[in-house]
Amino acid sequence: MRTEIPKMTYKERQARAQAKKDTILGFLASGEVYTSVVVAAQVMAASPSAAERSLTSLVRDGALKCESHMVGSRKMHLYGITPHGLALMDRFDRPYFQLGRTNSAYIPHHLETQRARLAAEEAGWTDWTPGKLLHSQGLKKIPDAITTSPAGARVAIEIERHIKTPKRYEEIISAHLQSISKKLWREVHYLTPDGLAMRVAKAFENVKSVPVNGDRIQLEQIHRDRFCFHELNAWPLVQS
C-alpha cells in the first residue's frame, strides 16, 4: 500500500515563504547590510532559484534594493536591506544599503565574511557581530567580526585575502594585542583563501616587534599564541 506524503495547504506554503523572507531580512538587519543570491540561499536553506524569487519579492515590497556589480569577470546581483526592511525587523538603528555606494573590489571580502559567519553558527558559535557595528567603539583596529566560540572565548575574525606589508602587520598586531589586553576579545582568527593561511602566518612570524604608545615592544610567544591562521574552507575546527 502506497503512503502519500501530505501536501502543504496554500496557507502553509505562504507561511513558509514568509518565514524564509523574515530569515534573510533578519540576517541583513543584523549588520550584514547586503548579500548575494548564493549566500542568501544558504541563509534561507533554499535553492538559489527559490532564494532569488524571495529576494525579488522583497524588492517589490520595498524591503530590499538590488544592484548589479562586475566582480572579477562576472556580473553579480547584490540585494541590500532598506530602511523599510530594517523597520520590519525592528532594527531602526542598523546600517542600510545605499545604491551606488558599494566598492566592487570589496564585495568578495564581504561575502567571505558572511560565509565564515554561517560556518561558525552551524558549528555552534554565537553572538556574531559584524565589523560594521563596531565603528563607534573607538577600536584601534576594527576586525571583520567578533564572535563567541562554543568554549565561551570571544574571538575577533579577520578575512585576509592578500598579504600586507610588514609595517602594516606591525600596526595590526599592536592594535589587536591592545584590545586583547583590555579583554575585548581573547584571540584573533585569520581566515584566508585556500593555500594562503601558512603564508599569512609566516608574515606574522617575521614581525619581531610592534609599536605601542611610542615604544617598541618585542613580541614573545605569549603574544603570538593569540593569533590563529586557518583556510576559510577548513574553519572552524571541531575543537575550537
C-alpha positions as CSV (number, residue, x, y, z in Angstrom):
1,M,0.0,0.0,0.0
2,R,1.5,3.3,-1.1
3,T,1.6,6.1,1.6
4,E,1.1,9.5,0.1
5,I,3.1,12.4,1.5
6,P,0.7,15.1,2.9
7,K,0.7,18.3,0.8
8,M,1.0,21.7,2.3
9,T,-2.0,23.9,2.1
10,Y,-1.8,27.3,0.4
11,K,-1.8,29.0,3.8
12,E,1.1,26.8,5.0
13,R,3.1,27.5,1.8
14,Q,2.6,31.2,2.3
15,A,3.7,31.0,5.9
16,R,6.8,29.0,4.9
17,A,7.7,31.6,2.2
18,Q,7.2,34.4,4.7
19,A,9.4,32.7,7.2
20,K,12.2,32.4,4.7
21,K,11.8,36.1,3.8
22,D,12.0,37.0,7.5
23,T,15.1,34.9,7.9
24,I,17.1,36.8,5.2
25,L,15.8,40.2,6.4
26,G,16.9,39.3,9.9
27,F,20.3,38.3,8.6
28,L,20.8,41.6,6.7
29,A,19.3,43.7,9.6
30,S,21.9,42.2,12.0
31,G,24.6,44.4,10.4
32,E,25.3,42.4,7.2
33,V,23.5,45.0,5.0
34,Y,23.8,43.2,1.7
35,T,24.5,39.8,0.2
36,S,24.4,37.7,-2.9
37,V,21.9,35.1,-4.1
38,V,24.2,32.2,-3.3
39,V,24.7,33.3,0.3
40,A,21.0,34.2,0.7
41,A,20.2,30.7,-0.4
42,Q,22.4,29.3,2.3
43,V,20.8,31.6,4.9
44,M,17.3,30.6,3.9
45,A,18.1,26.9,3.4
46,A,16.7,27.2,-0.2
47,S,17.9,26.6,-3.7
48,P,19.4,29.6,-5.5
49,S,16.4,29.9,-7.8
50,A,14.0,29.8,-4.8
51,A,16.1,32.3,-2.9
52,E,16.2,34.7,-5.9
53,R,12.4,34.6,-6.1
54,S,12.1,35.5,-2.4
55,L,14.6,38.3,-2.9
56,T,12.8,39.7,-5.9
57,S,9.6,39.7,-4.0
58,L,11.2,41.6,-1.1
59,V,12.5,44.2,-3.7
60,R,8.9,44.6,-4.9
61,D,7.8,45.1,-1.3
62,G,10.4,47.8,-0.7
63,A,12.3,45.8,1.9
64,L,15.3,45.3,-0.3
65,K,17.1,47.0,-3.1
66,C,19.0,45.3,-5.9
67,E,22.2,46.4,-7.6
68,S,24.5,44.8,-10.2
69,H,28.3,44.7,-10.0
70,M,31.1,43.2,-12.0
71,V,33.0,41.0,-9.6
72,G,36.1,39.7,-11.4
73,S,34.9,38.8,-14.8
74,R,31.2,38.1,-13.9
75,K,28.2,40.1,-13.2
76,M,26.7,39.7,-9.7
77,H,23.4,40.9,-8.3
78,L,23.5,42.2,-4.7
79,Y,20.5,42.5,-2.5
80,G,20.6,45.0,0.4
81,I,18.2,46.0,3.1
82,T,16.3,49.3,3.0
83,P,15.1,51.4,5.9
84,H,11.7,49.8,5.4
85,G,13.2,46.4,5.7
86,L,15.0,47.4,8.9
87,A,11.7,48.7,10.3
88,L,10.1,45.3,9.6
89,M,12.7,43.7,11.8
90,D,12.5,46.4,14.5
91,R,16.2,47.4,13.8
92,F,15.9,51.1,13.1
93,D,19.4,51.9,14.2
94,R,21.2,49.5,11.9
95,P,23.0,50.4,8.6
96,Y,21.1,50.1,5.4
97,F,22.0,49.5,1.7
98,Q,22.7,52.6,-0.4
99,L,22.7,52.2,-4.2
100,G,26.0,53.3,-5.8
101,R,28.0,53.2,-2.5
102,T,29.4,49.7,-2.6
103,N,33.0,49.2,-3.8
104,S,33.0,46.2,-6.2
105,A,36.6,45.3,-5.1
106,Y,35.4,44.8,-1.5
107,I,32.4,42.5,-2.3
108,P,34.3,39.2,-2.3
109,H,35.7,40.1,1.2
110,H,32.3,40.9,2.5
111,L,30.7,37.7,1.1
112,E,33.6,35.6,2.5
113,T,33.0,37.1,6.0
114,Q,29.3,36.0,5.7
115,R,30.4,32.5,4.7
116,A,32.6,32.4,7.8
117,R,29.6,33.5,9.9
118,L,27.3,30.8,8.5
119,A,30.0,28.1,9.1
120,A,30.6,29.4,12.6
121,E,26.9,29.4,13.5
122,E,26.4,25.9,12.1
123,A,29.3,24.8,14.4
124,G,27.7,26.3,17.5
125,W,29.4,29.7,17.6
126,T,27.2,32.6,18.8
127,D,26.8,36.3,19.2
128,W,28.3,37.2,15.8
129,T,28.8,41.0,15.5
130,P,29.7,42.3,12.0
131,G,32.5,44.9,11.9
132,K,30.1,47.5,10.5
133,L,28.6,47.7,14.0
134,L,31.9,48.3,15.8
135,H,32.9,51.6,14.3
136,S,31.6,53.6,17.3
137,Q,33.6,51.7,19.9
138,G,36.9,53.6,19.4
139,L,38.9,50.5,18.4
140,K,42.4,50.9,17.1
141,K,41.7,48.1,14.6
142,I,38.2,47.1,13.7
143,P,38.0,43.4,12.9
144,D,35.7,42.0,10.3
145,A,33.6,40.5,13.0
146,I,33.6,39.4,16.7
147,T,32.0,36.1,17.8
148,T,32.0,33.7,20.7
149,S,33.3,30.1,20.3
150,P,31.4,27.1,21.8
151,A,34.0,27.2,24.6
152,G,33.0,30.7,25.5
153,A,36.0,32.6,24.1
154,R,35.4,35.9,22.5
155,V,37.2,35.9,19.2
156,A,38.0,38.6,16.6
157,I,37.6,37.4,13.0
158,E,39.8,38.7,10.1
159,I,39.3,37.7,6.5
160,E,42.8,38.0,4.9
161,R,42.7,37.7,1.1
162,H,46.1,39.4,0.4
163,I,49.4,39.7,2.2
164,K,50.1,43.2,3.7
165,T,53.4,45.0,4.3
166,P,55.5,44.2,7.4
167,K,54.8,47.8,8.7
168,R,51.1,47.3,8.3
169,Y,51.2,44.0,10.2
170,E,53.2,45.7,13.0
171,E,50.3,48.2,13.4
172,I,47.6,45.5,13.2
173,I,49.3,43.1,15.7
174,S,49.8,46.0,18.1
175,A,46.2,47.1,17.9
176,H,44.8,43.6,18.4
177,L,47.1,42.9,21.4
178,Q,46.0,46.2,23.0
179,S,42.3,45.1,22.5
180,I,43.1,41.7,24.0
181,S,44.8,43.4,27.0
182,K,41.5,45.3,27.5
183,K,39.7,41.9,27.4
184,L,37.6,43.0,24.3
185,W,38.4,39.6,22.8
186,R,40.8,36.7,23.7
187,E,42.3,35.9,20.3
188,V,42.2,36.6,16.6
189,H,41.4,34.1,13.9
190,Y,42.7,34.9,10.4
191,L,40.8,33.2,7.7
192,T,42.2,33.0,4.2
193,P,41.6,31.6,0.7
194,D,43.0,28.1,0.1
195,G,46.8,27.9,0.2
196,L,47.3,31.3,1.9
197,A,46.9,30.6,5.7
198,M,50.5,29.5,6.2
199,R,51.9,32.4,4.2
200,V,50.0,34.9,6.4
201,A,51.3,33.0,9.5
202,K,54.8,33.4,8.1
203,A,54.3,37.1,7.5
204,F,53.3,37.4,11.2
205,E,56.3,35.4,12.3
206,N,58.6,37.9,10.5
207,V,57.3,40.7,12.7
208,K,59.7,40.9,15.7
209,S,58.4,44.0,17.5
210,V,55.5,46.3,17.4
211,P,54.9,50.0,18.2
212,V,52.9,50.7,21.4
213,N,52.5,54.4,22.6
214,G,55.8,55.5,21.0
215,D,57.8,52.5,22.3
216,R,58.9,49.3,20.6
217,I,57.7,46.1,22.3
218,Q,59.4,42.8,21.4
219,L,56.9,40.0,20.6
220,E,57.1,36.9,22.7
221,Q,55.4,33.5,22.2
222,I,52.6,34.5,24.6
223,H,51.7,37.3,22.2
224,R,51.9,35.1,19.1
225,D,49.7,32.5,20.6
226,R,46.8,34.9,20.4
227,F,46.8,34.7,16.6
228,C,45.5,31.6,14.7
229,F,45.5,31.1,10.9
230,H,43.1,28.9,9.0
231,E,41.9,28.5,5.5
232,L,38.3,29.6,5.3
233,N,37.0,26.3,3.9
234,A,38.5,24.4,6.9
235,W,37.2,26.7,9.7
236,P,36.0,26.5,12.4
237,L,37.9,23.5,13.7
238,V,35.9,21.0,15.7
239,Q,37.9,21.5,18.9
240,S,37.5,25.4,18.8
